[in-house]
Amino acid sequence: KTVAGGFPAVEIHYRGLADEHDWSGTLLVVSRGDDIFSVLGMTYSDSDLIQIQENVIGRAISSLEFNKN
């Protein structure tokens, strides 16, 4: 459990194999009132840049804001 944009959320980190590549990903599910949002970030985990790519995904998720229009 976590908080995203000031709202309760669940963050799941995973790794797996698909299409002959190792994948690393983060799934974020955010509850805002009656709305539920999902954010999915994925990258190849068999890359030398995996740590940088995972950091970019993490920063994108932490920068989420929810505003009413």
N, C-alpha and C positions, 0 to 999 in steps of 0.2 A: 504494500500500500504506500501511496505517496500523494503529493499534491502537485497539480499542474495548473498554472494560471489562477491559483487561488481556489481551485475546486478539487474535490476528492478524486483520486485516480488510482489505477493499478498499472504498474510497470513490470513487464515480463521481458527478460533477456533470454535469448536462445541461440543455439548453434545447430546446424543440421546439414545434410547432404541432399542436393537436388541438382538435376541437370549436370552431373559430374563435377560440381563445384561445392566446396565447403562454404556455408553461409553463416553470417552472424547477423543477428537482428534484435531490434527492440520493438515491442508492441506496447503502446500506451493507450489505455481506455479511460476516458475522462467523463465524469458525470456532472452535468450542469443543469440543475432543475429537472425538467422532463426530458432533456436532450442527453444523448450519449454520443461522444465523439471517439473515434479511434485514429491513432497515428501509427504508421508502420515505417520503420527505417531499416533497410537491409543493405549489406555489403558483402563482398567476397571475403571470407576469412582466410583464404589461402594467399592473400596479398601481403607484401612486405609493409604495406601502409595500413594494416588493419587497426592499429591503435589510434592513428590519426583519424581514420574514417569513423571509428566508434565514438571518438571524442566529438566529432562534428555532429553526429546523430544526437548525442547526449546534449550538446549545447543547443541544437535546434529545438529539442523537446523542452529544455529548461527555459527557453525564451518565449514559449507560448503565452499568449494573452487572449482573453475572451472579453469582447466588448459588445454591448448592445448597440444596434444601429437604429 
